[in-house]
Amino acid sequence: MTLHSLPMRVAALPAIDAPTHAVEAYFSAFGSPVTDALAIAAVRLQYGSLRASIKSDDEQVLIGIELRRRSAL
């Protein structure tokens, strides 16, 4: 099963879930200036490509989204 074979709603869920982890890291009680900066960068990367990933069938765009999602883990 590939991302292309999934219904759009199912495929979009991980793209929405990944930034929530970055926001969570930003508001963590154990955060630091370094983790805050990384969390803000992750949110910018992920939200910047969220719309493109939902509207695009381009394989390179989808690969970029996957890389950004993994950076949030």
Backbone as numpy.savetxt, mean C-alpha at the origin, in Angstrom:
# Nx Ny Nz CAx CAy CAz Cx Cy Cz
-3.75 -18.30 -9.42 -4.59 -17.13 -9.42 -3.70 -15.89 -9.42
-4.01 -14.95 -10.27 -3.26 -13.70 -10.34 -4.17 -12.54 -9.96
-3.55 -11.40 -9.80 -4.32 -10.21 -9.45 -5.34 -9.87 -10.51
-5.01 -10.17 -11.77 -5.93 -9.88 -12.88 -7.18 -10.75 -12.83
-7.09 -11.93 -12.24 -8.23 -12.83 -12.24 -9.18 -12.58 -11.06
-8.79 -11.74 -10.13 -9.64 -11.44 -8.99 -10.66 -10.35 -9.32
-11.81 -10.39 -8.68 -12.74 -9.27 -8.82 -12.08 -7.99 -8.28
-12.39 -6.85 -8.87 -11.75 -5.59 -8.50 -11.88 -5.30 -7.01
-13.02 -5.58 -6.42 -13.23 -5.32 -5.00 -12.26 -6.13 -4.14
-12.04 -7.38 -4.49 -11.13 -8.24 -3.74 -9.69 -7.79 -3.95
-9.34 -7.43 -5.17 -7.98 -6.99 -5.48 -7.65 -5.67 -4.78
-8.62 -4.82 -4.55 -8.38 -3.51 -3.94 -8.20 -3.60 -2.43
-8.67 -4.64 -1.80 -8.59 -4.72 -0.34 -7.17 -4.64 0.20
-6.20 -5.40 -0.34 -4.83 -5.26 0.18 -4.25 -3.87 -0.06
-4.65 -3.22 -1.15 -4.15 -1.87 -1.44 -4.69 -0.88 -0.43
-5.82 -1.15 0.14 -6.38 -0.28 1.18 -5.83 -0.66 2.55
-5.55 -1.93 2.75 -5.07 -2.41 4.04 -3.64 -1.97 4.33
-2.79 -1.95 3.31 -1.38 -1.64 3.52 -1.15 -0.26 4.15
-1.80 0.80 3.65 -1.58 2.10 4.29 -2.06 2.16 5.74
-3.05 1.35 6.09 -3.51 1.37 7.48 -2.41 0.89 8.42
-1.57 -0.02 7.96 -0.45 -0.48 8.78 0.58 0.64 8.97
0.79 1.42 7.94 1.72 2.55 8.05 1.18 3.60 9.01
-0.12 3.88 8.93 -0.73 4.84 9.85 -0.64 4.32 11.28
-0.86 3.03 11.44 -0.74 2.39 12.74 0.66 2.58 13.32
1.67 2.41 12.47 3.06 2.58 12.92 3.32 4.02 13.34
2.74 4.95 12.64 2.93 6.37 12.97 2.37 6.70 14.36
1.23 6.15 14.68 0.57 6.45 15.95 0.96 5.49 17.08
1.88 4.60 16.83 2.29 3.63 17.83 2.93 4.32 19.04
2.66 3.78 20.20 3.27 4.29 21.43 4.78 4.04 21.45
5.24 3.11 20.63 6.66 2.76 20.60 7.39 3.43 19.43
6.74 4.40 18.81 7.33 5.07 17.66 8.50 5.96 18.02
9.23 6.34 17.00 10.37 7.24 17.15 10.36 8.17 15.93
11.20 9.18 15.92 11.24 10.04 14.74 11.57 9.26 13.45
12.38 8.24 13.57 12.73 7.43 12.40 11.52 6.63 11.92
10.84 5.95 12.83 9.68 5.16 12.42 8.55 6.06 11.92
8.42 7.24 12.50 7.41 8.19 12.01 7.70 8.62 10.58
8.97 8.92 10.29 9.35 9.32 8.93 9.11 8.19 7.94
9.45 6.98 8.33 9.22 5.82 7.44 7.72 5.59 7.22
6.94 5.75 8.26 5.49 5.55 8.14 4.88 6.59 7.21
5.29 7.84 7.34 4.77 8.90 6.46 5.17 8.63 5.02
6.41 8.21 4.79 6.86 7.89 3.43 6.06 6.73 2.85
5.78 5.73 3.68 5.01 4.57 3.21 3.59 4.99 2.81
2.96 5.82 3.62 1.60 6.29 3.30 1.60 7.05 1.98
2.56 7.92 1.79 2.64 8.70 0.54 2.81 7.78 -0.67
3.70 6.82 -0.56 3.91 5.88 -1.67 2.65 5.08 -1.97
2.02 4.59 -0.94 0.88 3.70 -1.13 -0.35 4.44 -1.62
-0.68 5.56 -1.02 -1.86 6.29 -1.47 -1.65 6.92 -2.83
-0.39 7.27 -3.12 -0.10 7.86 -4.42 -0.37 6.91 -5.56
-0.29 5.63 -5.30 -0.51 4.65 -6.36 -1.82 3.88 -6.22
-2.58 4.17 -5.18 -3.84 3.44 -4.96 -4.82 3.64 -6.11
-5.03 4.88 -6.49 -5.98 5.16 -7.58 -5.50 4.51 -8.88
-4.22 4.62 -9.16 -3.67 4.03 -10.38 -3.85 2.52 -10.40
-3.68 1.89 -9.25 -3.79 0.44 -9.21 -5.23 -0.03 -9.45
-6.18 0.74 -8.98 -7.57 0.35 -9.15 -8.03 0.56 -10.58
-7.53 1.61 -11.23 -7.98 1.94 -12.57 -7.14 1.31 -13.68
-6.04 0.68 -13.34 -5.11 0.23 -14.37 -5.10 -1.29 -14.52
-4.90 -1.71 -15.75 -4.65 -3.12 -16.03 -3.18 -3.33 -16.39
-2.38 -2.27 -16.27 -0.97 -2.33 -16.63 -0.22 -3.19 -15.61
0.46 -4.19 -16.09 1.20 -5.13 -15.24 2.26 -4.40 -14.41
2.97 -3.43 -14.98 4.02 -2.71 -14.26 3.44 -1.89 -13.10
2.28 -1.29 -13.30 1.63 -0.55 -12.22 1.28 -1.50 -11.09
0.74 -2.64 -11.42 0.35 -3.61 -10.40 1.56 -4.17 -9.66
2.67 -4.36 -10.36 3.90 -4.81 -9.71 4.40 -3.75 -8.73
4.33 -2.49 -9.14 4.72 -1.39 -8.25 3.88 -1.35 -7.00
2.59 -1.60 -7.15 1.69 -1.62 -6.00 2.08 -2.75 -5.05
2.39 -3.90 -5.60 2.78 -5.04 -4.78 4.06 -4.74 -4.00
5.02 -4.08 -4.64 6.25 -3.73 -3.95 5.98 -2.75 -2.82
5.11 -1.79 -3.06 4.77 -0.83 -2.00 4.03 -1.51 -0.85
3.16 -2.46 -1.21 2.43 -3.18 -0.17 3.40 -3.95 0.72
4.37 -4.58 0.09 5.35 -5.36 0.87 6.22 -4.46 1.72
6.44 -3.22 1.31 7.26 -2.31 2.11 6.55 -1.95 3.41
5.25 -2.11 3.45 4.49 -1.76 4.65 4.45 -2.90 5.66
4.88 -4.08 5.27 4.80 -5.23 6.18 5.85 -5.17 7.26
